[in-house]
Amino acid sequence: MEYRKINIADKDYPEKLRKIKAPPHNIYAIGNLSLLHEDSISVVGTRHITDYGSRYGKMICKEFAMRGIPIVSGMAVGADTLAHKIALEYTGKTIAVLPSGLENIFPKQNVKLFNEIVKKDGLVISEYEPELSANSKRFLERNRIVAGLGVGLFVIEALFRSGTSVTAKIAKEQGKDVFALPRKFR
């Protein structure tokens, strides 16, 4: 698949990313670039989503999608995958932000999701050279972009100390509203 490299000085570079702390110098993108300039909602959450989180997360993501609001997430397993799939089911308006290069999809079990996002007029982006693989530092760096692209952040069942809680903290620092579907405890 052919991707595009967008430099921070390019007109296609999203203004909302220019405003974040340490904006990426380059973005590698494949898919519908116009989504970068729409008001979107970021959705993140646990990789170990419960039936409760799945049921109510789907309901809320469906409402965003049916209103034509693009959903931004990190294409991780669990809540991220759920958010992208709901967006694809209703409008196709979704942006996946990878912790790896576009030629080294992570996680591998979401290669099919990656292809579906591109096929259905969504967008996949990364700040990393196409051949780079994911590592723990890149997951944390990705979080600022996921938070930065949304006008707000919706969190599905995050644990107190997790990558999701880091993304929520970053969103708050960026002045974004953060909404949460907490984990249901008995």
C-alpha positions as CSV (number, residue, x, y, z in Angstrom):
1,M,0.0,0.0,0.0
2,E,1.1,3.5,-0.8
3,Y,1.5,6.0,2.1
4,R,2.1,9.7,2.2
5,K,4.7,11.5,4.3
6,I,3.4,14.8,5.7
7,N,5.9,17.2,7.2
8,I,4.9,19.6,10.0
9,A,5.4,22.5,7.5
10,D,2.9,21.0,5.0
11,K,-0.6,22.4,4.5
12,D,-2.1,19.0,5.1
13,Y,-0.5,18.7,8.5
14,P,-3.3,18.9,11.1
15,E,-3.3,22.2,13.1
16,K,-4.5,20.4,16.2
17,L,-1.2,18.4,16.3
18,R,0.9,21.5,15.8
19,K,-0.5,22.7,19.2
20,I,0.5,19.6,21.3
21,K,3.7,19.2,23.3
22,A,6.4,17.7,21.1
23,P,4.4,17.5,17.8
24,P,5.6,14.8,15.4
25,H,7.9,16.3,12.8
26,N,6.5,13.9,10.2
27,I,3.4,11.9,9.9
28,Y,3.2,8.8,7.6
29,A,-0.4,8.3,6.5
30,I,-2.5,5.9,4.4
31,G,-6.1,6.5,3.7
32,N,-8.5,9.5,3.9
33,L,-6.3,12.5,4.9
34,S,-9.4,14.8,5.3
35,L,-10.2,13.0,8.6
36,L,-7.2,14.8,10.1
37,H,-9.0,18.1,9.8
38,E,-12.4,17.0,11.2
39,D,-13.5,17.4,14.8
40,S,-13.0,13.9,16.2
41,I,-13.2,12.0,19.5
42,S,-10.4,9.9,20.9
43,V,-11.3,6.6,22.4
44,V,-8.9,4.5,24.5
45,G,-9.2,1.8,27.1
46,T,-8.3,-1.6,28.5
47,R,-6.9,-4.4,26.4
48,H,-8.9,-6.7,28.6
49,I,-12.4,-5.4,28.0
50,T,-15.3,-7.0,29.9
51,D,-18.7,-7.8,28.5
52,Y,-20.0,-4.7,30.4
53,G,-17.3,-2.5,28.9
54,S,-17.9,-3.9,25.4
55,R,-21.7,-3.5,25.6
56,Y,-21.7,0.1,26.8
57,G,-18.5,1.1,24.9
58,K,-20.3,-0.1,21.7
59,M,-23.4,2.0,22.5
60,I,-21.4,5.2,23.1
61,C,-19.1,4.7,20.1
62,K,-22.1,4.0,17.9
63,E,-23.6,7.4,18.9
64,F,-20.3,9.1,17.9
65,A,-20.2,7.2,14.6
66,M,-23.9,7.8,13.7
67,R,-23.3,11.5,14.2
68,G,-20.4,11.4,11.7
69,I,-17.8,12.1,14.4
70,P,-14.5,10.3,13.5
71,I,-13.1,8.0,16.2
72,V,-9.4,8.1,16.9
73,S,-7.7,5.2,18.7
74,G,-4.5,3.3,18.8
75,M,-5.6,0.0,17.1
76,A,-4.6,-2.0,20.2
77,V,-6.6,-5.1,21.1
78,G,-9.6,-4.6,23.4
79,A,-11.2,-1.2,23.6
80,D,-9.3,0.4,20.7
81,T,-10.3,-2.4,18.4
82,L,-13.9,-2.1,19.5
83,A,-13.9,1.6,18.8
84,H,-12.5,1.2,15.3
85,K,-14.8,-1.6,14.4
86,I,-17.9,0.3,15.5
87,A,-16.8,3.4,13.5
88,L,-16.3,1.1,10.4
89,E,-19.7,-0.5,10.9
90,Y,-21.5,2.8,10.8
91,T,-19.5,5.4,8.8
92,G,-15.9,4.3,8.2
93,K,-14.7,7.5,9.9
94,T,-11.9,6.3,12.1
95,I,-8.2,7.2,12.5
96,A,-5.8,4.5,13.8
97,V,-2.5,5.9,15.3
98,L,0.2,3.2,15.3
99,P,3.1,2.7,17.7
100,S,5.1,1.3,14.8
101,G,5.7,2.1,11.1
102,L,3.0,1.5,8.5
103,E,5.0,-1.4,7.0
104,N,5.2,-3.1,10.4
105,I,1.6,-3.3,11.7
106,F,1.2,-3.7,15.4
107,P,-0.5,-5.7,16.8
108,K,-0.1,-8.4,14.1
109,Q,-3.6,-9.7,14.9
110,N,-5.0,-6.4,13.7
111,V,-3.6,-6.5,10.2
112,K,-7.1,-7.3,8.9
113,L,-8.5,-4.3,10.8
114,F,-5.7,-2.1,9.3
115,N,-6.7,-3.1,5.8
116,E,-10.4,-2.6,6.5
117,I,-9.8,0.9,7.9
118,V,-8.0,1.8,4.7
119,K,-10.5,0.1,2.4
120,K,-13.5,1.8,4.1
121,D,-12.1,5.4,3.7
122,G,-10.6,5.6,7.2
123,L,-7.0,6.6,8.0
124,V,-4.0,5.0,9.6
125,I,-1.1,7.2,10.7
126,S,2.2,6.9,12.4
127,E,5.1,9.3,13.3
128,Y,7.6,6.5,12.7
129,E,9.5,5.5,9.7
130,P,7.5,2.8,7.8
131,E,9.8,-0.1,8.7
132,L,10.1,0.5,12.5
133,S,8.6,-1.9,14.9
134,A,6.7,-1.1,18.1
135,N,8.4,-0.8,21.5
136,S,7.3,0.4,24.9
137,K,8.6,4.0,24.4
138,R,6.6,4.3,21.1
139,F,3.4,3.3,22.8
140,L,3.7,6.2,25.2
141,E,4.8,8.6,22.5
142,R,1.7,7.5,20.4
143,N,-0.6,8.5,23.3
144,R,0.0,12.2,22.8
145,I,-1.1,12.0,19.2
146,V,-4.2,10.0,20.0
147,A,-5.2,12.6,22.6
148,G,-4.1,15.5,20.4
149,L,-6.4,14.5,17.5
150,G,-9.6,14.4,19.5
151,V,-11.6,17.3,20.8
152,G,-12.1,15.1,23.9
153,L,-11.2,11.6,25.1
154,F,-13.5,8.8,26.0
155,V,-11.9,6.1,28.3
156,I,-13.3,2.6,28.4
157,E,-12.5,0.6,31.6
158,A,-9.0,1.8,32.2
159,L,-6.9,0.6,35.1
160,F,-5.4,3.2,37.4
161,R,-1.9,2.7,36.3
162,S,-1.9,2.0,32.6
163,G,-1.1,3.4,29.2
164,T,-4.7,4.5,29.0
165,S,-4.4,6.5,32.2
166,V,-1.3,8.2,30.7
167,T,-3.4,9.1,27.6
168,A,-6.1,10.6,29.9
169,K,-3.5,12.6,31.8
170,I,-2.1,13.9,28.5
171,A,-5.6,14.8,27.2
172,K,-6.2,16.8,30.4
173,E,-2.9,18.6,30.0
174,Q,-3.9,19.5,26.5
175,G,-7.1,21.0,27.9
176,K,-9.4,18.3,26.6
177,D,-12.5,16.9,28.4
178,V,-12.1,13.3,29.5
179,F,-15.1,11.0,29.9
180,A,-14.9,7.6,31.3
181,L,-16.8,4.3,31.4
182,P,-15.3,2.9,34.6
183,R,-14.8,-0.8,35.1
184,K,-17.8,-2.4,36.8
185,F,-16.9,-3.9,40.2
186,R,-19.2,-6.3,42.1
